Amino acid sequence: MTKQPLSAHAQSAPQSQNGSPLSSFEFWPGWIFYTPIVIYWILLGLRYRDFSTPTAANPRIETGGLCGESKSGILDMAGTTAARWIAPYTTLFTSTDDTRRAEEAMAHKGLSLPVVVKPDIGCNGTGVKLARTSAELDAALAAFPRGIKLVIQRLIPYRHEAGLFYIRHPDSPHGTLSSLTYKDIPALSGNGRDTVLELLKQDPRTRLLLHIYTPRLQNRLHEILPEGETIDLVFTGNHCKGAIFRNGAADITPALTARLDEIMQDIPDFHFGRVDVKFDSVDALRAGEKFEIIEINGVGSEATHIWDSRTSLREAYAAQFHHYGETFRIGAKKKKAGWKSSGLWHGVRLWRRQKRLLASYPMND
């Protein structure tokens, strides 16, 4: 995750073609932006005579990764080749004496602080917490309801984060990368005069997104930030949580594609989804080296380059239609090979369950 210092004199993201720090649709209400995509999905469902066809694209994952899937369950499927590229993790069900049990589980996997604590069933970074100390680990675990399965993962030391979208048709020997998105974490830079809230209002991007940033900084909004001191506005690399996304398609290389293909083919029957990674440098990523996988997302994931402020609405919908079309095409091929889709109503039940879980999680860091 690249940290982008913000001030009244510094741009927090590339300008879109119309000069705005946000694209025209970047923060539309979800129901507005996704309505054409839902219509497209319905049309494809009618064509393929099964609205849940995409769930067969990754048939060993619950709903193919559309909703309700286990993050650790996907990572657990990794063979020895793929596992070497995944940041070490363990799991824990919240109950009593959580911190002691978590530290024992971490020790068993060779993990030590700092770690990232996140719900095993989640979406858009909801509930993700950073624990650098035992006290922070205790607080993070206590913030979740009881009986929730959590993933505790080593904090990857690399500074940068990206989303790599992988597609492989069942009848193709190799997969491709259809999208690469860099995820920048904005950081506020102090001047010794203005409060955190005043600094937020001075920046051309953050002043339009106060509803995203101020809840996480409510205890520091009226603090005057010393000159040269910076604070990260968010921790998680999620667009809807305030991270800044940049299209990195120019850095998709044969070496990176081959490396990711090698990894993903070591996860049984995985054909479609986004792989979120942290990496050391752009040059290293282009060479397919020095990165670690945070998590692997299935058919419910997006090619997140569409949230680059320079992306036009037409380009965004073209990318969405292409990717969802691919899920139907791949799912149909897997069904023809004998796999089954999850069924529409089963997916609806899991989506409702996931929605209830998300509402119970604490605010992410």
Rosetta blueprint (number, residue, H / E / L):
1 M L
2 T E
3 K E
4 Q E
5 P E
6 L E
7 S E
8 A L
9 H L
10 A E
11 Q L
12 S L
13 A L
14 P L
15 Q L
16 S L
17 Q L
18 N L
19 G L
20 S L
21 P L
22 L L
23 S L
24 S L
25 F L
26 E L
27 F L
28 W L
29 P L
30 G H
31 W H
32 I H
33 F H
34 Y H
35 T H
36 P H
37 I H
38 V H
39 I H
40 Y H
41 W H
42 I H
43 L H
44 L H
45 G H
46 L H
47 R H
48 Y H
49 R L
50 D L
51 F L
52 S L
53 T H
54 P H
55 T H
56 A H
57 A L
58 N L
59 P L
60 R L
61 I L
62 E H
63 T H
64 G H
65 G H
66 L L
67 C L
68 G L
69 E L
70 S L
71 K H
72 S H
73 G H
74 I H
75 L H
76 D H
77 M L
78 A L
79 G L
80 T H
81 T H
82 A H
83 A H
84 R L
85 W L
86 I E
87 A L
88 P L
89 Y E
90 T E
91 T E
92 L E
93 F E
94 T L
95 S L
96 T L
97 D L
98 D H
99 T H
100 R H
101 R H
102 A H
103 E H
104 E H
105 A H
106 M H
107 A H
108 H H
109 K L
110 G L
111 L L
112 S L
113 L L
114 P L
115 V E
116 V E
117 V E
118 K E
119 P E
120 D L
121 I L
122 G L
123 C L
124 N L
125 G L
126 T L
127 G L
128 V L
129 K E
130 L E
131 A E
132 R L
133 T L
134 S H
135 A H
136 E H
137 L H
138 D H
139 A H
140 A H
141 L H
142 A H
143 A L
144 F L
145 P L
146 R L
147 G L
148 I L
149 K E
150 L E
151 V E
152 I E
153 Q E
154 R E
155 L L
156 I L
157 P L
158 Y L
159 R L
160 H E
161 E E
162 A E
163 G E
164 L E
165 F E
166 Y E
167 I E
168 R L
169 H L
170 P L
171 D L
172 S L
173 P L
174 H L
175 G L
176 T E
177 L E
178 S E
179 S E
180 L E
181 T E
182 Y E
183 K E
184 D E
185 I E
186 P E
187 A E
188 L E
189 S E
190 G L
191 N L
192 G L
193 R L
194 D L
195 T E
196 V H
197 L H
198 E H
199 L H
200 L H
201 K H
202 Q H
203 D L
204 P L
205 R L
206 T H
207 R H
208 L H
209 L L
210 L H
211 H H
212 I H
213 Y H
214 T H
215 P H
216 R H
217 L H
218 Q L
219 N L
220 R L
221 L L
222 H L
223 E L
224 I E
225 L L
226 P L
227 E L
228 G L
229 E L
230 T E
231 I E
232 D E
233 L L
234 V L
235 F L
236 T L
237 G L
238 N L
239 H H
240 C H
241 K H
242 G L
243 A L
244 I E
245 F E
246 R E
247 N E
248 G L
249 A H
250 A H
251 D H
252 I L
253 T L
254 P H
255 A H
256 L H
257 T H
258 A H
259 R H
260 L H
261 D H
262 E H
263 I H
264 M H
265 Q L
266 D L
267 I L
268 P L
269 D L
270 F L
271 H L
272 F E
273 G E
274 R E
275 V E
276 D E
277 V E
278 K E
279 F E
280 D L
281 S L
282 V H
283 D H
284 A H
285 L H
286 R H
287 A L
288 G L
289 E L
290 K L
291 F E
292 E E
293 I E
294 I E
295 E E
296 I E
297 N E
298 G L
299 V L
300 G L
301 S L
302 E L
303 A L
304 T H
305 H H
306 I H
307 W H
308 D L
309 S L
310 R L
311 T L
312 S L
313 L H
314 R H
315 E H
316 A H
317 Y H
318 A H
319 A H
320 Q H
321 F H
322 H H
323 H H
324 Y H
325 G H
326 E H
327 T H
328 F H
329 R H
330 I H
331 G H
332 A H
333 K H
334 K H
335 K H
336 K H
337 A L
338 G L
339 W L
340 K L
341 S L
342 S L
343 G L
344 L H
345 W H
346 H H
347 G H
348 V H
349 R H
350 L H
351 W H
352 R H
353 R H
354 Q H
355 K H
356 R H
357 L H
358 L H
359 A H
360 S H
361 Y L
362 P L
363 M L
364 N L
365 D L
